[in-house]
Amino acid sequence: MKNKGFENGNVVPIVSGNVQSFWPTIPNIERQRDLRVYHVLNTGMGDSAMKTYLEAQWTEELHRRKHIIAKQQARLADLT
């Protein structure tokens, strides 16, 4: 007679050792082929475009700040 136990109100067999049930992981061949063919999936062109945009925004902000500082220095020079 087999040993029986209860789990969640159901009768289950009691076994010794490490018994696991799982699906083996198989690499996705289609995904690997896509990565090999389309390099944009690895590098990400969106990141490149965002970097260019942020650099342009920073340059614009830098010019704006320099202009404000130049105006303030000119106003200070007029006062003295």
Buried (B, 14 or more C-beta within 10 A) or exposed (E): EEEEEEEEEEEEEEEEEEEEEEEEEEEEEEEEEEEEEEEEEEEEEEEEEEEEEEEEEEEEEEEEEEEEEEEEEEEEEEEE
